Amino acid sequence: MNQYKRNSSHSRKSEFKNLIDFRSDTVTLPSKEMLSAIQDAKMGDDVYDEDDEVNELQKYAANLLGKEAGLFFPSGTQSNLTAMLSHCQRGDEALIGKNYHTNVYEARGVSVLGGVGICPIETSETGSMDVGDMLNEIKDDDPHYAVTKLLCLENTISGKVQPQNELEVLANAAHKKNLKVHLDGARLFNAHIYTGASMESLTNCFDSVSLCLSKGLGAPIGSLLISDQTTIDKARRLRKMLGGGMRQVGVIASCGMYALKNNVQRLQDDHDNAKLLADGLSSISELSVDYGDNQTNMVFVNCPKAHRKPLENFLFDKEIITSNLDRGRLVCHLGITEKDILFVIDSFKEYFKRAS
């Protein structure tokens, strides 16, 4: 399933007055309070290391994770790419879960731009990786093989929180084989809210962590790479090569700081709304709904093929946008209220009542 596939009919959504958009939590828009933070931002030229706003953001995020330093990026794809290039040389190899974002949805940039090979590892339906499978893919010290240098993990995956003990077992096993371990933590704050564990305890076992500010946290743009100072110094040089060095970046860093200070705890609202949505849709016999254990803000819905397009069109006419309902994901975020959820449940029920 291509979660990023464009739908030409969605161009009409600009006409909608009460849009309910479930495609992703990346569709969130900055609040008035967040936008006002831009006006108060203390900006400078970040290429000269003179933007106080981004420097404060990087330091604040690094402290949250108990690590030495952070670096701001325009996107999570670039922060993940830079992390992988920081840990690997050309001709090295990275082990990545087969269904992880860094393997599937980042255009293999680490191979195209960095000459780093990717070895995909099978994962379970919930995204977990078997430590034995991972160890079996670490290459022997032999000139016939690429040198395995990096293990990339992810938390959350498809909205599901990965068991921390399993992540630590994987990371520790990789470290014993002299591998670095990077975590794609685009939605790690959702795991933080779900488990109640501190961000530091969730990331202690990783050498680097990527965090996204423009998903559930509601910033319009931006991600952070958090690591030790040496890795961040290298990442800063690589970011420049990749075109990620920016000037008065405090314009967007101020939104990221507002998000970290004000929008983390409210992620619980998204989790509650997802549970409400899952419970409501589960009462419709024609639908197969996957929410399950360790789930945060995503509900997966499978609709009979004959109903998929008619249902999507019916919902669209009610100003509700979904992904393709072939195990499509419905993502709850700060732009969707409890009232919206109840309206959506009623709309699904109305469709199937008419279709029966």
N, C-alpha and C positions, 0 to 999 in steps of 0.2 A: 504494500500500500504506500503510495506516494503522498505523504501528508502535506506536501507543498504544491501539489498540482493545482494549476489555476483553473478557474471556472469563469468563462466570459460573462455569464449572466450576473455575476457578482458586481459588475460595473454599475448596476442599478442601485447598489446599496447606499450610494451617496444621497439618494432621494429619501431614505428611510429616516423617520423621526425617533423611533424607539428600537434601534437595531440590537438584537441579541446574537452575538457572534461567538460560536463555540469552536471555531477552527483551531484556535491556539490562544495561549495567554500572551503571545507576542502582539496581539491586536489592541492591548490596553493603551489608553491615552493618558497623558500626564494631567493630574488634577490642577485646579487653580492654585492650590498651595504649593505644589511642586513647581509650577511655572513662576510663581512669585519668588521662589528661591533663586532663580536665575538672576533676577534684578539685584539681589544682595550678594552675588558671588564675587569673590576677590580673584579676579582673573589676571593672567599674564601669559607670556609665551612659553608653552610647555617644552618646546624644543630647546629653550634656554633654561629649562627647569625653574621657571618663574611663575607658574600658575599655582597659587596657593590652594585653590579649591581642589584641584586634582591631587596635589601632594597630600592634602589632608584626607581625601577619600582613600588613597592608596595606603596610607598609614593606618587609618581607621579599620579598613578591611583586613589588613595584615594582622593587626592586634586581635581582631575577632577570632582569627584562626590560630593565633599563637605562633605566627611565623614572622620572619624578619622583614619582608618587604612585599610590595605589591606594584602592579603596573596596569594602567588603564588601556583598554582596547575598544575600538569601535564595534567589534562583534565577537561572539563566542567562538566562531569558526577561526578567526584570526588568533585569538588567545590560545585555543587548543593547538593550532598549527605552530605557533611560536614556542609553546611549551615543548612539543615533540621535537622541534628542530634544536631546542636548547639542550635536550638530552641525547640527541643522536647526531652522528655524522653521516655523510653520503655513503651508501652501501650498507649501513646498519639496518636492523629490522626492529619493528615494534609489534608486540602482541596486542591485539584488540578484539573484544567481543564481536562476534559476527553481526549482531543486530545493533551495535552501539552507534551513536550519532557520528563519532569520529571515523567510523568505518564506512557508513552508508551515505551520510548526508553532507560530507565536507569535501566532495569532489576529488578525494585522494590527493589533496594539495601537498601533503607531506611527501608523497612519492613524486609528484609532478615537479614541485619546486625544490624539494630537499633531497631527492634521490634516496629516500628512506623507504624500504620495503615494508609491507603490511602483511602480517600473518593473522588471518581471522580465526578466532576460536569459537567453537559452538557454545551456545549458552542455552539455559532453560527458557521456558515460556515466560518466566518472570524476570529474565535477564541475568540470573546468577551464572557464574563461571565455576567449573570444577577445577580445583587446584591441581589435580593430577593431569587433567587435559592441558592446563597451562604449562606445567613443568615439562610435559612431553614435547612441547613445541619450542623449548629453549634449545638452540642449536649447539652441537658439540664444537669445541675449538678446533676447527678443521678448515683449511683454505677453500674447500668446496662450498662452504655455507656462508650465508650472511651472518654477521655478528648480532646476536640478540641483545639489545640494549635497554628496551623500555617495555613496560606493561601499562596499558591504558585501561582504566576502569570507569564506571559511570554510576552516579547516584543522584537523583532517582532515574529509573528507566521506565518509560511509558507510564509515568506517574507512580510507580511502585517503589517503595523504600527498600533498598537492599540491606539485608541483615549485616550489621556492623561487624559482628564476629567473623563472618565469611569474608568480608572485604579485608579485614586485618590478617586473616590466614593467607589470603592471596598476596597481599603486600609484603608480609614477612617472608613468605617463601621466595618471592621475586628478589627481595633484598639479599637473601642468602646466596642467590645466584648472581649477585652484583648488578642487578637491573635497577633502574630508576622506575618509579611508579607515579603516573599522572592520573588525577581524577578529573573527569568532566563533571563538574558539579553545577551545571547550568541551573538546576532546580534543587540544589542542596538545601536551600532555606526551607523548602517544603518538608524535607526529611528532618530538619532541625525542629520544626513545629510539630510534626507527627510524633517523633520519638521523645521530645523534650530534652534531648542530649545537646550539649553545647556544640557550637561550630568547631571549637578547638578539638573536642574529643572525637568528632566525626572525621577530622582531617589529620590527626596526629601521624598516622601511618603513611601519609602520602608525601612525596617530594615536591609536588606542585599541584595546585588546584585552580581550576577555572570556574568563575562564578558569573552568572548572567544577571544583569540589573533590569533588563527590558522584558522579562516575562512576568511572573506573578508579582514582582516588586513594583512594576508599573512605570519604570523610567522609559523614556522614548528611545534610548540608545545606550549601549555600553556594556562591557564585560570587564572582569578583572582577572589577572593572573597573580596568584599568591604563591610565594616560595621563599627560599633562602636568598640572601643578598647577592651571592655570586651568580645564581641562576637568573635572577631578575636583571642584573647588569648585562648578562649575555642576551637576555630577552629584549632589552631595550635596543640593542644594536640590531637584532633580527627584526624587531618591529619597524625600525627605520627602513630596512631593506624591503619589507613587505608593504611599505606605503602607509603605515599606521601612525607615524609621528604627526601630531596635530599641534596647532598653535594655541589660541585662547580656548582650550578644551574645557575650562571651567563652566562654560555655557551648558554643557551636558553633564559634566562631573557633579555640578550642584544638584542636578536631578537625582543622580545616583546616591549622593549623600542623603538627600531627603528620603529616598526610598529605604535606605538601610536603617535610618533612624525612626521612620514612621510606618513603613508598610510590611514589616516582617511579621509581627504578631497577627495582623489581620489575615494572613494566609489561612488561618484556621477557618475563617468564613468561607473560603473557597473549598476547603475540605468538607465542611458541613454541607455546603450547597451541592457538592458532587454526590455525597451520600444521599441527600434528599432526592436528587435527580435519579440516581440509580434505583432507589427504592420505588419511586413513582413509575419509572419505565418498566421495572421488573413485573409490575402488575398487568402489563400488556402481553397477552399470550403469544402474539405474533413476533415479538422481539426476543432476541437473546442478548442479555446484558451482562457484561463482565465488569465487576468492581472489585470484589474480593478483598483479601487480606493485604495489609501494608499499602493500601492505595491512598492517594492524596487528592489531587484535584482533577483527575481524568476518569471518565466513564467511557467504556467501549461498547458500542451497540452494533449488533448484526441484524439486518432486516432482510426478509425474503426478497430475492432478486426482483420479482415482479413488482414489488412495492417501492423499491429504492428510489428511483427517479421521481415517480409521482409524489412520494412522501417528501422528498427534498424540495420539490417545487411547491408543494402545499405549505410547507414550513416557511419557505422563502417569501411567499406571498403574505405571510404573517410577520415578516421582518425577522425571521430566525434563520441563521446560516449554520449549517453543519458541514462536517467532512462527509465524504462518501460513506454511506451507511452499510458498507461491507466491512464489518468490524471497525467502523469509523470511530474516531475518538471525539468526545465532547469534553472540552476543556473549560473548567470554571475559573473565573478570574475576577479582578476588582470591578470590571465593567458589567458584571452580571449579579443581580440581587436575588434574594430569596423569592421575592414577588415574581421576578422573571422566570425562575425555575418552575414555580407552580403554573405559570402561564404556558410554559413549554410542555410540561407534562399533560396539561389539558389539551394542548394542540395535537400532540401525538395521539391521545385517546380519541379526539374528534376525527382525525383522519381515518383511523381504523374502524371507527363506528360507521363512517360514511362508506368505507370500502367494503364492509361486510354485506 
